[in-house]
Amino acid sequence: MEIIEKIQLLDAWIGEAKDYKERALLVAAKTLLLEQAKRIEQAHGELDGRMWSPENWAK
């Protein structure tokens, strides 16, 4: 399941939540998911940058 699908699913559940605690938990889960996706993207970028660094080509 892609990140976008997960976020859409969480949004649907948030819209259906009747209890404040349930809604708060789902919003927190969505926030966590978005933060994890951001950190994964940053890690990919860092890895790409390190692999293509001319300093490391001679090693």
C-alpha positions as CSV (number, residue, x, y, z in Angstrom):
1,M,0.0,0.0,0.0
2,E,1.4,3.3,-1.1
3,I,1.8,6.3,1.3
4,I,-0.9,8.2,-0.5
5,E,-3.3,5.3,-0.1
6,K,-2.5,5.1,3.6
7,I,-3.1,8.8,4.1
8,Q,-6.4,8.7,2.2
9,L,-7.5,5.7,4.4
10,L,-6.6,7.6,7.5
11,D,-8.4,10.7,6.3
12,A,-11.5,8.5,5.7
13,W,-11.3,7.0,9.2
14,I,-10.8,10.5,10.7
15,G,-13.9,11.7,9.0
16,E,-15.9,8.7,10.4
17,A,-14.5,8.9,13.9
18,K,-17.2,9.7,16.4
19,D,-15.1,9.8,19.6
20,Y,-12.6,12.5,20.3
21,K,-10.0,10.0,21.5
22,E,-10.3,7.9,18.4
23,R,-10.0,11.0,16.2
24,A,-7.0,12.2,18.1
25,L,-5.3,8.9,17.7
26,L,-5.9,8.8,14.0
27,V,-4.7,12.3,13.5
28,A,-1.5,11.4,15.5
29,A,-1.0,8.3,13.3
30,K,-1.4,10.4,10.2
31,T,1.2,12.9,11.5
32,L,3.6,10.1,12.3
33,L,3.1,8.6,8.9
34,L,3.8,11.9,7.1
35,E,7.0,12.4,9.3
36,Q,8.3,9.0,8.5
37,A,7.7,9.5,4.8
38,K,9.6,12.8,5.0
39,R,12.5,11.2,6.8
40,I,12.7,8.2,4.4
41,E,12.8,10.7,1.4
42,Q,15.6,12.7,3.2
43,A,17.5,9.5,3.8
44,H,17.2,8.5,0.1
45,G,18.5,11.9,-0.9
46,E,21.4,11.7,1.5
47,L,22.3,8.2,0.2
48,D,22.1,9.4,-3.4
49,G,24.3,12.4,-2.6
50,R,26.9,10.3,-0.9
51,M,27.0,7.7,-3.7
52,W,27.5,10.4,-6.3
53,S,30.0,12.4,-4.4
54,P,33.2,12.9,-6.5
55,E,35.3,12.6,-3.2
56,N,34.3,8.9,-2.9
57,W,34.9,7.9,-6.6
58,A,38.6,7.2,-6.0
59,K,38.0,5.0,-3.0
